[in-house]
């Protein structure tokens, strides 16, 4: 029978000899802005995923360069795939031979890198299931908002 997965609290208590198992606390701040040098498809992808990653607690100012790498890789893959769709999977060489389109190699390499980035940011259902995401902030309905206001105005607090 497989072992049950340990909780974050259990791993933090156990620790590792010579290493701390407690993740460093990083201030989230605001959603990082898209770098000016990202354009086209890469910029569109940044705008598509940055807010969601930030809201999930997976994107801080320290992660900007990693997200840049993901967006650039995504843009290379999509551009190569678009060119393959327009020109076909093979090309005719000047010698009259048919060979695989060079964009196929670019697409394959970009897909391998893209898979690594997707796993790192939890952008696939499988990788999200393996991640231990920070707990979601509690929802503020009318009753809890009223209770918070009441507690804030209670004398002696």
N, C-alpha and C positions, 0 to 999 in steps of 0.2 A: 504494500500500500504506500502511496506517495505521501511525503511529509506535507503537513499543512504549512502554508505560507505564513511567516512571522509578520506581526504588525510592526509598524514603524517604531512604536514605543518599546516593543520587545528588543528590537535590534539596537535601539539607542541605549537601552539598559545594559545589554551584553557588550556592545562595543567590539573592537578588534584590538589585539595586543599592539600597542604602538601607534594605533590610528583611532581617530574619533569617528563614530558613526553618525553623529549629529550633523545634519546639513547646515552650512552657513546661512544665516538669514540675510537676504539681500532686499534692500528697499525697492519696491516695485516702481514707484513713481508713475509718471504718465506713459501712455503708449509711445514708444520711440517713433520718431518721424522717419519716413522713407529717405534714405540718403539721396542726395541730388544726382549722383552719378548713375543710379539705377534708372533705366528708362524702359519704355515699351512694355514687353511682356513681364520682365522682372519687376518693374514698378507696379504693374497691375496685380501680380501675385503677392507682393508685399502688402498692398492695400487690402487684398482679400483675406490674408491670414493673420496679420499683425494684431488686430484688435481682438480676435478670438483667442489667440495665444496669450495675450496680455490678460484678458479676463479670466482665463483658466489658470493664471499664475505661472505660465511657462515662458514668459518673455519679460526680461528686464533690460536695463541699459547695457548690462554686461553681455547680453546675448545678441546684440545687433550684428556683429560680424558673422556669427553663425547663421542668422536669418538671411543676411546678404548672400552668403554662400549657397543657401538653399534656393533663393530666388534666382540667382544667376544660373544655377544648374537646371532649374525648372525651365528658364527661358531658352537655354541651349537645347534641351530635349524637345520642347514644343516647336521651336524653329526648325529643327532637323525633321521632326515628324511632318510639319506642314510642307516642307520642301519635298519630302518623300511622297506625300499625297499628291502634290502637283506634278512631279517629274517621274514618278514610278520608282520601283525598287531596283531597277537596273539602268545602266547607261551604256551607250555605244562609244567605245574608245576610238581614237583616231585611226587605229589599225583595223577597225571593223569588228572587233570582238565585243561581246556583251560581258559586262562585269557588274558586280554589286555596287550600288550607288554609295559614294563615300559618306553620305549622311546616315546610312544605316549604322556604320561604325560609331559615328558621333552619338547617335541616338542610344545605342546599346551602352556605351560608356556613361553617358549622362543618366540613363536609367539606373545603373548600379549605384552611382553617387547619390541620386535622388532618393533611392530606397534608404540609404544610410541617414540622410537628412530627415526624411519622413519619420523614421524610427526615433531619431533624436528629439524631435519636437512633438511626437505623439499625434501625427497627422493621419494615422491609419487606425482602423478599429482595433487591430491586433496590438499595436504599440500602445494605444491608450489603455487597453486592458492590462498591460504589464506595468504601467506607470502608477506611482502612488501620488496622486494629485492632491494639492492642498484642499482642505475642506472648503466648500462653497460658503460665502457669507450668508448669514441667516436672512430670510426674506422678511421685509418689514411690511406686514399687513396693517390694517387700521388699528386693531387691538394692541399690537406690540408697539406701534408708534405712539398711541395714547399712553401706554404704560411707561415708555421711555420719557415722554414729556412730563408725566406725573412724577417719576423718580427724580428727574433733573430739578424739579421745583419743590421737592420735599425739603422742609427745613431740617437742619442738622446734618446734611449730606455734604 
